[in-house]
Amino acid sequence: MKRKIITTNDGSKTIHIEEWNEQYHSIHGAIQEAQHVFIKNGLDHFLSKTKNKAISILEIGFGTGLNAFLTYLQSEKIATQFNYVGVEAYPILSDELDQLNYAELISKNQKHLFLKLHTIPWGEETIISSNFSLLKRKQHFQDISDMAAFDLIYFDAFGARVQPDLWTESIFNIMSKALRKDGVLVTYSAKGSARRAMESVGLTTEILAGPPGKRHMLRATKKS
């Protein structure tokens, strides 16, 4: 499928898939969306509720590496060990990576780190800093088999309009099994069918205010 780099409303870049008319991030602002959905309503929310000295995060759709980069920057501010796993079946291309401007907009002195997130080997856990490790797995989401391994899931798959099979009860059952007790899943979507699929596998959902350009988003918790 033909892909091109476009600029979103906050000045940050994303990848546009022309055949689907779909982007990796919101056209209203890639960085703004990631900060609001995954950092504020995911990571910050979870950390505010726990005294754990370590957190394990699963990202569904490693994609451009933006969510991992923002999470790494947060990890530098707190005394918590971060174990980050990013799952992606189709990694972005090197020429696409060269055009992404997240480091320039967020933290210019960390551009080498953003690039490192992409250039480390797939399938090998890598120590990025004293309190942040990254494991990238080249894998289809349907093949995830982790059991009670993660505290937080960033569910950043392509939307249900273009990939409805990624927003089903069977997928959220995999996510629920991968979460630990009191684990949290956050996603930019607020689609009713997605919420019902989450609830059907025992997750407790909340409808939250969405990022710029989107009215709502979802957060789900795995209760005891």
C-alpha positions as CSV (number, residue, x, y, z in Angstrom):
1,M,0.0,0.0,0.0
2,K,1.2,3.5,-0.8
3,R,2.3,5.5,2.2
4,K,3.4,9.1,2.6
5,I,4.5,11.4,5.4
6,I,2.0,14.2,6.3
7,T,2.1,17.0,8.9
8,T,-0.6,17.0,11.6
9,N,-2.2,20.1,13.2
10,D,0.4,20.3,16.0
11,G,3.3,20.3,13.5
12,S,4.3,16.7,14.2
13,K,4.5,14.2,11.3
14,T,2.7,10.9,10.8
15,I,2.4,8.3,8.2
16,H,-0.7,8.3,5.9
17,I,-1.9,5.1,4.1
18,E,-3.6,6.3,1.0
19,E,-5.5,3.2,0.2
20,W,-7.2,3.2,3.6
21,N,-7.3,7.0,4.0
22,E,-5.9,6.2,7.5
23,Q,-3.0,7.6,9.6
24,Y,-0.8,6.2,12.2
25,H,-1.7,9.2,14.4
26,S,-4.5,11.8,14.6
27,I,-4.4,14.5,11.9
28,H,-5.4,16.9,14.7
29,G,-1.9,16.4,16.3
30,A,0.2,13.2,16.6
31,I,2.1,14.3,19.7
32,Q,-1.0,15.8,21.4
33,E,-3.0,12.6,20.9
34,A,-0.2,10.4,22.2
35,Q,0.3,12.6,25.3
36,H,-3.4,12.8,26.1
37,V,-4.4,9.2,25.5
38,F,-1.3,7.1,26.4
39,I,0.7,9.3,28.8
40,K,-1.9,11.3,30.7
41,N,-4.8,8.9,30.8
42,G,-2.7,5.7,30.7
43,L,0.8,6.0,32.2
44,D,0.2,8.9,34.6
45,H,-3.2,7.4,35.7
46,F,-1.7,4.0,36.5
47,L,1.3,5.4,38.3
48,S,-1.0,7.6,40.5
49,K,-2.7,4.4,41.7
50,T,0.3,2.2,42.5
51,K,3.4,2.2,44.6
52,N,5.1,-0.4,42.4
53,K,8.8,0.1,41.8
54,A,8.5,-1.4,38.3
55,I,5.9,-1.2,35.5
56,S,5.5,-3.4,32.5
57,I,3.9,-1.9,29.4
58,L,2.7,-3.6,26.2
59,E,2.2,-1.4,23.1
60,I,-0.2,-2.7,20.5
61,G,1.3,-1.1,17.4
62,F,4.8,0.1,17.9
63,G,4.6,2.0,14.7
64,T,6.5,5.3,14.6
65,G,7.9,4.8,18.1
66,L,6.2,8.0,19.4
67,N,4.5,6.4,22.4
68,A,7.7,4.5,23.4
69,F,9.7,7.8,23.1
70,L,7.2,9.7,25.2
71,T,7.2,6.9,27.8
72,Y,11.0,6.9,27.9
73,L,11.1,10.6,28.6
74,Q,8.6,10.1,31.4
75,S,10.8,7.4,32.9
76,E,13.7,9.8,33.2
77,K,11.6,11.8,35.7
78,I,10.6,9.1,38.2
79,A,12.3,6.3,40.1
80,T,10.4,3.5,38.5
81,Q,11.8,0.6,36.4
82,F,10.1,0.5,33.0
83,N,9.9,-2.7,31.0
84,Y,8.4,-1.8,27.6
85,V,7.3,-4.3,24.9
86,G,6.3,-3.0,21.5
87,V,4.5,-5.4,19.1
88,E,4.5,-4.6,15.4
89,A,3.9,-6.9,12.4
90,Y,5.1,-4.3,9.8
91,P,7.9,-2.0,11.0
92,I,8.2,1.4,9.4
93,L,10.9,2.0,6.8
94,S,14.2,3.8,7.3
95,D,13.2,6.6,4.9
96,E,10.0,7.1,6.8
97,L,11.9,7.2,10.1
98,D,14.2,9.9,8.7
99,Q,11.2,12.2,8.2
100,L,9.6,11.9,11.6
101,N,10.2,15.1,13.7
102,Y,9.1,14.1,17.2
103,A,12.5,14.6,18.8
104,E,12.9,18.0,17.3
105,L,9.5,19.1,18.7
106,I,9.7,17.4,22.1
107,S,13.4,17.1,23.1
108,K,16.1,17.9,20.6
109,N,18.9,16.5,22.7
110,Q,17.2,13.1,22.7
111,K,17.1,12.5,18.9
112,H,19.8,9.9,19.2
113,L,17.6,8.0,21.7
114,F,14.5,8.2,19.4
115,L,16.6,6.7,16.6
116,K,17.9,4.0,18.9
117,L,14.4,2.8,19.7
118,H,14.1,2.0,16.0
119,T,17.6,0.6,15.3
120,I,17.9,-1.9,18.2
121,P,17.4,-5.5,17.0
122,W,13.9,-7.0,17.0
123,G,13.3,-9.8,19.4
124,E,16.1,-8.8,21.8
125,E,15.5,-7.0,25.1
126,T,17.7,-4.0,25.1
127,I,18.7,-1.8,28.1
128,I,18.0,1.8,26.9
129,S,18.8,3.5,30.2
130,S,19.3,2.5,33.9
131,N,15.5,2.3,34.3
132,F,14.1,1.6,30.8
133,S,14.3,-1.6,28.8
134,L,12.7,-2.2,25.4
135,L,11.8,-5.4,23.6
136,K,10.4,-5.1,20.1
137,R,8.5,-8.1,18.9
138,K,7.6,-8.5,15.2
139,Q,4.3,-10.3,15.7
140,H,0.7,-10.2,14.8
141,F,-1.6,-9.1,17.6
142,Q,-3.7,-12.3,17.3
143,D,-0.5,-14.3,18.2
144,I,0.2,-12.6,21.5
145,S,0.1,-15.2,24.3
146,D,1.4,-13.4,27.4
147,M,-0.4,-14.3,30.6
148,A,-0.7,-11.7,33.4
149,A,2.5,-10.0,32.2
150,F,1.6,-6.3,31.9
151,D,0.4,-3.5,34.1
152,L,-0.5,-1.2,31.2
153,I,-1.5,-1.7,27.6
154,Y,-1.3,1.1,25.0
155,F,-3.9,-0.2,22.4
156,D,-2.9,1.8,19.4
157,A,-4.0,-0.4,16.5
158,F,-5.4,1.0,13.3
159,G,-9.1,2.0,13.6
160,A,-12.0,-0.4,13.3
161,R,-13.1,1.2,10.0
162,V,-10.1,-0.3,8.2
163,Q,-9.2,-3.2,10.5
164,P,-12.3,-4.3,12.4
165,D,-10.8,-7.7,13.2
166,L,-8.4,-5.9,15.7
167,W,-11.3,-4.6,17.8
168,T,-13.2,-7.8,18.6
169,E,-13.9,-9.8,21.7
170,S,-11.2,-12.3,20.7
171,I,-8.6,-9.6,20.6
172,F,-9.6,-8.0,23.9
173,N,-9.7,-11.5,25.5
174,I,-6.0,-11.7,24.5
175,M,-5.4,-8.3,26.0
176,S,-7.3,-9.2,29.2
177,K,-5.2,-12.3,29.7
178,A,-2.0,-10.3,29.2
179,L,-3.0,-7.8,31.9
180,R,-2.2,-8.3,35.6
181,K,-4.8,-7.7,38.2
182,D,-5.8,-4.0,38.3
183,G,-4.0,-3.6,35.0
184,V,-5.1,-0.8,32.6
185,L,-5.7,-0.6,28.8
186,V,-6.1,2.7,27.1
187,T,-7.0,3.5,23.5
188,Y,-7.9,6.5,21.4
189,S,-11.1,4.8,20.3
190,A,-14.5,5.3,21.9
191,K,-16.4,3.0,19.5
192,G,-19.4,1.4,21.2
193,S,-18.6,-2.1,19.7
194,A,-15.1,-1.9,21.1
195,R,-16.3,-1.0,24.5
196,R,-18.8,-3.8,24.5
197,A,-16.1,-6.2,23.4
198,M,-13.9,-5.1,26.3
199,E,-16.7,-5.5,28.8
200,S,-17.6,-9.0,27.4
201,V,-14.2,-10.3,28.5
202,G,-14.5,-8.8,32.0
203,L,-12.8,-5.4,31.6
204,T,-14.4,-2.4,33.3
205,T,-14.5,0.5,31.0
206,E,-14.6,4.3,31.3
207,I,-15.4,6.9,28.7
208,L,-13.0,9.8,29.0
209,A,-12.6,13.1,27.2
210,G,-10.7,12.6,24.0
211,P,-7.6,14.3,22.6
212,P,-8.0,17.4,20.3
213,G,-10.4,16.7,17.5
214,K,-12.0,13.7,19.2
215,R,-14.8,13.8,21.7
216,H,-14.1,10.6,23.7
217,M,-11.6,7.8,24.3
218,L,-11.7,4.6,26.3
219,R,-9.9,3.3,29.4
220,A,-10.4,-0.2,30.7
221,T,-9.3,-1.9,33.9
222,K,-9.0,-5.5,34.8
223,K,-10.6,-5.8,38.2
224,S,-9.9,-8.7,40.6
